[in-house]
Amino acid sequence: MVRCQLRAGALWELDDGAFLHRTIDARGNPIGDLPDGVSPADEPYPPLIRLDVPPAFVRLESPTDENIVTKVMTMDVDGIERLIEQRIL
């Protein structure tokens, strides 16, 4: 688990101060400019963001929260099928 801090619209690793990535808008686009010396290739985003999963599905309200994606991943297949049948997913 990486402990991070939000500074100037970007996430930075708390332990060593390394740049992680910029925050993103509701469409999944990066906000703001890259810091000096950081190329787009050095800006890793979580795979779910790169797969166009809506940011609201992966957003956490607190460090101990689960997001929608992790909640669904822990459900059994029958539970997911019931949600689909009820048009919740």
Secondary structure, DSSP 8 states (H G I E B T S, - for coil): ---EEEETTEEEETTT--EEEE-B-TTS-B-S---TT--GGG----HHHHTT--HHHH--SSTT---HHHHHHTS-HHHHHHHHHTT--
